[in-house]
Amino acid sequence: MQGDTDADRLLRLKTVLDRSGLSRSTLYRKMQDGSFPPSVKISTRCAGWREAAVA
């Protein structure tokens, strides 16, 4: 089923860094102070960000 929309798609860290132009440490600092959307836990060692929140 192709119910995936852009709002439902999860982006991995490398893609988020490429799109935002931020470094890894800046991204996590902004998440901590609330100026960047939080990540969504996908599995035990995997996280992503909703594309709609990052765009």
N, C-alpha and C positions, 0 to 999 in steps of 0.2 A: 504494500500500500504506500502510495506516495503522498502522505499527509504532512510531510515536512514542509514547514514554511520558514522564511527567514527568521521569524521571531522564535521558532523552536530550535533552530540550529545552534549547536554548541561549538565554540571556537577554542582551539588549544592555545597554550601560552605563546608559542612562536608566532602564530597568526595574530594574536592580540597585540604583541609587541611590534610586529611589522605594521599593523594598521594604525596603532596609536603613536608610534614613534618614540615611545617611552623605553627606558631601560628596565630590566627586571626589578631592580631595587626600588626605582621610582614608582613603578606600577604597584608593588606591594605596600609602599609607604602611602600612596594615594588611597588604596583600599582600606588601610588602617585608619586614615583620618576621614574617610567617608566621601572623598571626592572622585572615586572611581567605583563602578559597580562591583560587588563581591563575586567571587567565583562560585561555581556550582560543583559540588562533589559528584563525580561520575562513578568512581569506584574507590577502593582503599587508597591507591596511590595515584589517582588520576582526577584532575579537575579541569573545568572549562568555563567559558563565559558565554552567556546568551548573546547571540549576534545582535539582536535588537537593542540590548543594553549598551553594547560597545559602539555601535554605529552612530 
